[in-house]
Amino acid sequence: SMYFIPLSEDRYLQQTGHMKVTSDVSRGMKLTLEGLYGQVTGTASSRIGQPGVYASAGGIASDLNQTTYTDARIFASDYWNPTRTRDFMLGGTFTHAVSNSTFYEVRATRYASFYDTNPGPARDTTAVVSFGGVGFDEAPFGFVVNPSNGVDGMRMGVGFSTARDTSRVVAYNLKGDLTHQFNRFLEGKTGFEFNLTDSRVNYGQFDAYLRSSNFTSKWDRTPTRGALYAQTKLEFRGMVANTGLRLDYSHAGGQWYDYTPFSPLLSNVTLLDTTAQSNTKRIVTLSPRLGVSFPVTTTSKLYFNYGHF
């Protein structure tokens, strides 16, 4: 999708590929393996390194209409950074029918996202063309920190391509379920799930010339989540009842600031540097679920649901 004015990248480009292989490895056993790759390249819509890319020809129009230095942003190509995001997914699912009334399934996946936002190729500041014996460089194309010459009244490099992002986030998921049909009235199901996220975030804003606005947001954390559940399903001619119990576990990892709901920290973040920190807590919750439905007439039914989350 081409942009309607020249930018650091001249188009939004999305590429994806997906491969899936399924095999009946044995009687009652099935194995599925799949992989996915995706890549997005374009011009970043954020000036401070956060995710976002102009995805349409005219997507940049509103940003040009609501800011200063509009003429410089149109004339020069590198006010916004080029950016690239890559996604990788690998996963497998194994299903085994133990008998006519029992089967289980196990699934494991790894999903990774890589972000790269930095200035594009540097501007050649030597004379690349001459008119009437006067040499001119590559301006207004390319990235330059502080040009020695430019156009009166327009910026040609200062405050350009300030976004930075080299974040890497990888998520692992393991999930298993076991289902058993006890009889024609009762079905039972139980399972587990575990999630771990390797979050290495590093983004911010940087300008070598206007340093007062520079900042960095950076952390390296591996939060974990897990769950165990059990549920039953009762089916009669005039009623269906579902009951269940779920145990959830969550741990953010690392440390966090000690503050009360009405702490001055919430209105003055500069106080964070002097605030004590404690290890994050492990959170365990138990959640019951109950649902009952049955017909009242041929055209209506009554449904009741309760859950504590």
C-alpha positions as CSV (number, residue, x, y, z in Angstrom):
1,S,0.0,0.0,0.0
2,M,1.9,3.0,-1.3
3,Y,2.0,6.2,0.8
4,F,0.8,9.4,-1.0
5,I,3.9,11.4,-0.1
6,P,7.5,10.3,0.2
7,L,8.4,9.0,3.7
8,S,11.3,7.1,5.1
9,E,9.6,3.9,3.8
10,D,7.5,4.5,0.7
11,R,4.9,1.9,1.4
12,Y,3.2,-0.3,4.0
13,L,4.1,-4.0,3.2
14,Q,2.7,-7.0,5.1
15,Q,4.0,-10.5,4.4
16,T,2.7,-13.7,6.0
17,G,3.4,-17.4,5.6
18,H,1.7,-20.3,7.3
19,M,2.5,-24.0,7.1
20,K,0.5,-26.8,8.8
21,V,1.2,-30.6,8.8
22,T,-1.2,-33.1,10.3
23,S,-0.4,-36.8,10.7
24,D,-2.3,-39.8,12.1
25,V,0.7,-41.2,13.8
26,S,-1.2,-44.2,15.1
27,R,-4.7,-45.5,15.7
28,G,-6.5,-42.9,17.7
29,M,-3.5,-40.6,17.7
30,K,-3.2,-37.3,15.7
31,L,-0.2,-34.9,15.7
32,T,-0.4,-31.4,14.2
33,L,2.6,-29.2,13.7
34,E,2.4,-25.6,12.4
35,G,4.5,-22.6,11.9
36,L,3.7,-19.0,11.0
37,Y,5.9,-16.1,10.0
38,G,4.8,-12.5,9.5
39,Q,6.6,-9.3,8.7
40,V,5.4,-5.7,8.5
41,T,7.5,-2.9,7.2
42,G,6.6,0.7,6.8
43,T,6.9,4.1,8.4
44,A,6.4,4.3,12.1
45,S,3.4,6.4,13.2
46,S,4.9,7.0,16.7
47,R,7.6,9.5,17.5
48,I,8.5,7.9,20.9
49,G,9.1,4.3,19.9
50,Q,5.7,2.8,20.7
51,P,4.1,0.3,18.3
52,G,2.3,1.6,15.3
53,V,2.8,2.0,11.5
54,Y,1.0,4.0,8.8
55,A,-1.0,1.3,7.0
56,S,-2.8,3.2,4.3
57,A,-2.0,5.7,1.5
58,G,-3.6,8.6,3.4
59,G,-3.0,7.4,7.0
60,I,-0.5,10.2,7.6
61,A,-2.9,13.0,6.5
62,S,-4.3,13.8,10.0
63,D,-0.8,14.0,11.5
64,L,0.2,16.5,8.9
65,N,-2.9,18.6,9.5
66,Q,-2.6,19.0,13.3
67,T,1.1,19.9,13.8
68,T,3.7,22.5,13.3
69,Y,6.4,22.3,10.7
70,T,3.9,20.7,8.3
71,D,5.9,22.0,5.2
72,A,9.1,20.4,6.5
73,R,7.4,17.1,7.1
74,I,6.0,17.0,3.6
75,F,9.3,18.2,2.0
76,A,11.7,15.9,3.9
77,S,11.3,12.1,4.0
78,D,12.6,11.1,7.4
79,Y,10.6,13.0,10.0
80,W,9.1,9.6,10.9
81,N,11.3,6.5,11.3
82,P,11.2,3.4,9.1
83,T,10.1,0.4,11.2
84,R,9.8,-3.4,11.0
85,T,7.9,-5.9,13.0
86,R,8.5,-9.7,12.7
87,D,6.3,-12.4,14.2
88,F,7.2,-16.1,14.6
89,M,4.9,-18.9,15.8
90,L,5.8,-22.5,16.3
91,G,3.3,-25.0,17.8
92,G,2.2,-28.5,18.0
93,T,-1.0,-30.3,19.1
94,F,-1.2,-34.0,20.1
95,T,-4.6,-35.7,20.4
96,H,-5.1,-39.2,21.7
97,A,-8.4,-41.1,21.9
98,V,-7.7,-43.6,24.6
99,S,-11.2,-45.3,24.2
100,N,-14.6,-44.5,22.8
101,S,-15.4,-42.5,25.9
102,T,-12.0,-40.9,26.8
103,F,-9.6,-38.6,25.0
104,Y,-6.9,-36.0,25.8
105,E,-5.2,-33.2,24.0
106,V,-1.9,-31.4,24.7
107,R,-0.8,-28.2,22.9
108,A,2.5,-26.3,23.1
109,T,3.2,-23.0,21.3
110,R,5.9,-20.4,21.1
111,Y,5.1,-16.9,19.8
112,A,7.8,-14.3,19.3
113,S,7.6,-10.6,18.3
114,F,10.6,-8.6,17.3
115,Y,10.4,-4.8,16.9
116,D,13.0,-2.7,15.1
117,T,12.5,1.1,14.8
118,N,15.6,3.2,14.1
119,P,16.7,5.9,11.7
120,G,17.0,4.9,8.0
121,P,20.1,5.3,5.8
122,A,22.1,8.4,6.5
123,R,22.0,11.4,4.1
124,D,25.0,11.8,1.8
125,T,26.1,15.3,2.8
126,T,28.6,15.6,0.0
127,A,27.8,17.1,-3.4
128,V,26.0,14.5,-5.4
129,V,24.7,16.8,-8.2
130,S,25.5,20.3,-9.4
131,F,23.5,23.0,-11.0
132,G,25.2,26.0,-12.6
133,G,28.4,24.9,-10.9
134,V,26.9,24.8,-7.4
135,G,26.9,21.4,-5.7
136,F,24.0,20.0,-3.7
137,D,23.8,17.0,-1.4
138,E,20.9,14.4,-1.0
139,A,18.7,16.7,1.0
140,P,15.8,16.5,1.7
141,F,16.2,12.6,1.6
142,G,17.9,10.5,4.2
143,F,18.6,10.9,7.9
144,V,20.9,13.6,9.3
145,V,21.2,14.8,12.9
146,N,21.8,18.5,12.4
147,P,22.2,19.7,8.8
148,S,24.6,22.5,8.1
149,N,22.4,23.9,5.4
150,G,18.7,23.6,4.6
151,V,15.7,25.6,3.5
152,D,14.8,28.8,5.3
153,G,11.9,28.4,7.7
154,M,11.9,24.6,7.5
155,R,13.6,21.9,9.6
156,M,15.7,19.5,7.6
157,G,17.0,17.1,10.3
158,V,16.6,18.4,13.8
159,G,13.8,16.5,15.6
160,F,13.6,13.9,12.8
161,S,13.4,10.1,13.2
162,T,13.4,10.3,17.1
163,A,11.7,6.9,17.7
164,R,13.7,3.9,18.9
165,D,12.5,0.4,19.6
166,T,14.5,-2.9,19.8
167,S,12.0,-4.8,22.0
168,R,11.8,-8.6,21.9
169,V,8.8,-10.4,23.4
170,V,8.5,-14.2,23.5
171,A,5.4,-16.0,24.9
172,Y,5.3,-19.7,25.7
173,N,2.1,-21.6,26.2
174,L,1.4,-25.2,27.3
175,K,-2.1,-26.5,27.6
176,G,-3.7,-29.9,28.2
177,D,-7.3,-31.2,28.5
178,L,-8.8,-34.6,29.4
179,T,-12.4,-35.4,28.6
180,H,-14.3,-38.5,29.7
181,Q,-17.9,-39.5,29.0
182,F,-19.0,-41.4,32.1
183,N,-22.4,-42.3,30.7
184,R,-25.1,-40.8,28.5
185,F,-25.9,-38.2,31.1
186,L,-22.6,-37.1,32.6
187,E,-19.4,-35.8,30.9
188,G,-16.3,-34.7,32.9
189,K,-13.5,-32.5,31.7
190,T,-10.3,-31.4,33.4
191,G,-7.1,-29.6,32.3
192,F,-4.3,-27.2,32.9
193,E,-2.6,-24.2,31.3
194,F,0.7,-22.5,31.8
195,N,1.9,-19.3,30.2
196,L,5.4,-17.6,30.5
197,T,6.3,-14.4,28.8
198,D,9.9,-13.3,28.2
199,S,9.4,-9.6,27.9
200,R,12.5,-7.6,27.0
201,V,11.2,-4.1,26.2
202,N,13.4,-1.3,25.1
203,Y,11.9,1.8,23.4
204,G,12.0,5.5,23.7
205,Q,12.7,8.8,22.1
206,F,16.2,10.1,21.1
207,D,17.5,13.2,19.4
208,A,21.2,13.9,19.4
209,Y,20.6,17.6,19.0
210,L,17.5,18.2,21.2
211,R,18.5,16.1,24.2
212,S,16.1,17.5,26.8
213,S,13.2,15.5,25.4
214,N,15.0,12.1,25.3
215,F,13.7,9.2,27.4
216,T,13.9,5.4,27.5
217,S,11.4,2.8,28.7
218,K,13.2,-0.4,29.4
219,W,12.4,-3.6,31.4
220,D,13.2,-7.3,31.4
221,R,10.6,-9.4,33.0
222,T,9.2,-12.9,32.8
223,P,5.7,-12.9,34.2
224,T,4.0,-16.3,34.6
225,R,0.3,-17.5,34.6
226,G,-1.2,-20.9,35.2
227,A,-4.5,-22.5,35.7
228,L,-6.1,-25.8,36.7
229,Y,-9.8,-26.6,36.1
230,A,-12.4,-29.3,36.4
231,Q,-16.0,-29.3,35.1
232,T,-18.9,-31.6,34.6
233,K,-21.8,-31.5,32.2
234,L,-25.2,-33.1,33.0
235,E,-27.6,-33.6,30.1
236,F,-31.2,-34.7,30.6
237,R,-34.2,-34.4,28.3
238,G,-35.4,-31.3,30.0
239,M,-32.3,-29.8,31.5
240,V,-28.6,-29.2,30.9
241,A,-26.3,-28.3,33.9
242,N,-22.7,-27.2,33.8
243,T,-20.6,-27.0,37.0
244,G,-17.0,-26.2,37.3
245,L,-14.1,-25.0,39.5
246,R,-11.0,-23.1,38.2
247,L,-7.8,-22.3,40.1
248,D,-5.7,-19.4,38.6
249,Y,-2.2,-18.4,39.4
250,S,-0.4,-15.2,38.4
251,H,3.0,-13.7,39.2
252,A,4.2,-10.5,37.5
253,G,7.8,-11.0,38.6
254,G,10.4,-8.4,39.6
255,Q,9.5,-5.6,42.0
256,W,7.0,-2.8,42.1
257,Y,6.6,0.5,44.0
258,D,5.0,0.7,47.4
259,Y,2.1,3.2,47.4
260,T,-1.4,3.6,48.6
261,P,-4.4,4.4,46.3
262,F,-4.2,8.1,47.2
263,S,-0.4,8.4,47.0
264,P,1.2,11.5,45.6
265,L,3.0,9.2,43.3
266,L,0.0,8.9,41.1
267,S,0.2,12.7,40.2
268,N,4.0,13.1,40.3
269,V,5.9,10.3,38.7
270,T,9.3,12.0,39.5
271,L,8.9,10.7,43.1
272,L,9.3,7.1,41.9
273,D,13.1,7.4,42.1
274,T,12.9,7.7,45.9
275,T,10.1,5.2,46.5
276,A,10.7,1.9,48.1
277,Q,10.0,-1.3,46.1
278,S,8.9,-4.8,47.1
279,N,8.7,-8.1,45.3
280,T,5.5,-8.6,43.4
281,K,3.0,-10.9,45.0
282,R,1.9,-14.3,43.8
283,I,-1.8,-14.3,43.2
284,V,-4.0,-17.4,43.6
285,T,-7.7,-17.4,43.0
286,L,-10.5,-20.0,43.0
287,S,-13.4,-19.5,40.8
288,P,-16.6,-21.6,40.9
289,R,-19.0,-21.7,37.9
290,L,-22.5,-23.0,37.5
291,G,-24.9,-22.9,34.6
292,V,-28.4,-24.5,34.3
293,S,-30.8,-24.3,31.3
294,F,-34.1,-26.0,30.6
295,P,-37.0,-25.4,28.3
296,V,-40.2,-23.8,29.6
297,T,-42.3,-24.0,26.4
298,T,-41.7,-25.0,22.8
299,T,-40.5,-21.4,22.1
300,S,-38.7,-20.3,25.2
301,K,-36.2,-21.6,27.8
302,L,-34.8,-20.5,31.2
303,Y,-31.1,-20.1,31.7
304,F,-29.3,-19.4,34.9
305,N,-25.5,-18.7,35.2
306,Y,-23.3,-18.0,38.2
307,G,-19.6,-17.4,38.2
308,H,-17.1,-15.9,40.7
309,F,-14.0,-14.4,39.0
